[in-house]
Amino acid sequence: MNIFETISLHRSVRNFDGCAISDSQAKQIRQSIQHASSPFGGNYTIKLVNVDDVDEFKPSTYGVIKGAKSYLLLGLDVSDARSWLSGGYALEQVVLDITAMQLATCWVSGTFRSSSFERVADLPQGQKLIAVIPVGVPAQHKSFIEKLMRTFAKCGTRKPFSDMFFMNNFSTPLPDDGQFAKPLEMMRWAPSAVNAQPWRALVKGNEVDFYYTGSGNAKILDMGIGLCHFALACDALNVTGAYVNNEFHESGPDGTTYLISFIQA
C-alpha cells in the first residue's frame, strides 16, 4: 500500500470493537514509533499503552472513545513551538503506518482526562501529555456520540483546494497539475482539531511557503500533521528538498501566520 492509498483510507474512528490488538501488531507499532522522526527538533515522546497490560488503568475520554484497548500517547515540551510541530509530524507517521496495518485511530487532544493517562505515560521531566490516540478495530456500528462528533466536525469533507493553496500571490489559486499539487492535496486531507484545516501554502517556483490560520500551539500541532503528509507525498514522488525558515516570505492574508518553507533541492 503506497502513501496515497494509505491517506485515502484513513478515517477517524471513535467506536472500537473492544478487542485488544495482537502482540505482533503492538510490536510493529512500537517499531514504527522508534523509526518516526521530525526535521524540526524539539522535545517530544510517543508511547503505546495497552490497557490490558496495566492494572487498574481506566482511560477516560468523556465518552468520546468507546471500546479501545490500546492508546498512543504524545507528550511534549508545551513551552516550545518546535516540540508541538515535531510531535504532530512524528506521531502522524505512526498513525499512517497503523492505517496501512488496517487498524483504526482517532486524534484526541482536548476530550480526555489527563490524570487517567499521565500515570501510565511516565513522561520525561518537562513534558506534558497533550494528545492520545486510540488504536484498534472499528466496531460494526457507530455510536451516537461518534455520529454526532463526525457531523459536528464535518469529518468527511475538506475545504476546496483552491481556497488553501496559491501560486505566486494569494489571489491566484494553485493549478492542480503542478509538481507540488499532489503533496498539497495529501496535506489537504490531513486530520486537524475540529477539522479546522488551518494549512495554507504559497508556491513560488521551487519553493512552498506554509502558513496557518488562527493562533495557538494546537494549530502548530495540526501543521505538523499536515506537513508530515506533504513530506511523505514528496518522498513518494521523488521530490527532494528541505524545510527552512524563509525570512523573505510574503505576508499572508489577515488571520494567517507564516510557519516555514519547503525548498526543492
Order of alpha helices (4+ residues) and beta strands (2+ residues): alpha-alpha-beta-beta-alpha-beta-alpha-beta-alpha-beta-alpha-beta-beta-alpha-beta-beta
